[in-house]
């Protein structure tokens, strides 16, 4: 259905800090996003006012988010991830994802 790529180092820095159980859930969620036509909002949600989406991972009381966007329809570009500690998604995490998205498109044009 879809192909996923990881852009830059931000995602890997986040991913490599996680325990195996969380890595497994992240891998499962990425596989879900790439293989299912209609992804349940519980796992994948559009960020209103942007072209970003967030993959949603929950493990016990811990909540994790991974920002991504679509390029050329079926290509999911994974940008950055973080552990969510409050109800609202931190603005600085959204700003970082938007900055990385812009860098991705700028590099693509070169």
GIJO-V833824 format. One record per helix or strand of 3 or more residues. SS is the DSSP state (@ for helix, = for strand). FROM is the first residue (numbers start at 0). LEN is the number of residues. If there is no record, write none. Layout:
ss->(SS & SS)
from->(FROM & FROM)
len->(LEN & LEN)
This chain:
ss->(= & @ & @ & = & = & = & = & @)
from->(2 & 9 & 19 & 43 & 52 & 61 & 74 & 90)
len->(4 & 7 & 16 & 3 & 7 & 10 & 10 & 19)
